[in-house]
Amino acid sequence: DLREGAFARHSAKPLISGHSSDELWGLDTHPTLPEYVSVGDDCYLRFWHLHTRQQMGQLSMGSMARCVAYAPTGFAVAVGFGGRVGRTSRVRASKQDGMVRVYSTKLNPAAALGDNTATYSKLAQVRDAKQWISDVKFSPQGDSLAVGSHDNAIYVYAVSWSVGPDKTQVKSAQLKLVSKFSKHNSYITHLDYSVDGRFLQSNCGAYELLFSNATNGQQITSA
């Protein structure tokens, strides 16, 4: 219908919105709600509803990312940046290798589905690793963030939160590097905290399983 004013009576909405361009690596589930979050080489952070299978919101981060993790409260996520796609002369690499950001996950209930871009805010950013980030994890207490990198090291940050009056939104966050674990012989593939947040176990590309003290970065030689 090309008559004058016909388009004004209709609104266009996307049928499908999701990741595109190369690979999707980063994925984590919300600690309490039926939601999950993902990041990929398309440079987008995307939030999803588990039951409706619809995208709840998205944020353009400006660079590819390969890992993401919710904070224990679910009100924030950490994203590890970097990566590369392709081989030899056709490699596409990230300009933000080694960077870590923490984003608020507070949604605006009045916003339309898939139109929540403006409600996600960057809370903190650090860049101590020399190569791209392959895994990030918050401690169960939420006061520590472990970051595994392709430079064979794990960086542990103390996390300080500033929470709003309603206790449902993080206003700001600070990351302070407290330790670095450098005993792996290859790039970090996975890491995890102990329940009390004091210790880390980690794997690398050399198929090692190592244990360390999250507070001082010292290796623990026995499980």
Secondary structure, 3 states (H helix, E strand, C coil): CCCCCCHHHCCCCCCCCCCCCCCEEEEEECCCCCEEEEEECCCEEEEEECCCCCEEEEEECCCCEEEEEECCCCCEEEEEECCEECCHHHCEECCCCCCEEEEECCCCCCCCCCCCHHHCCEEEEECCCCCCEEEEEECCCCCEEEEEECCCCEEEEEEEEEECCCCCCEEEEEEEEEEEECCCCCCEEEEEECCCCCEEEEEECCCCEEEEECCCCCEECCC
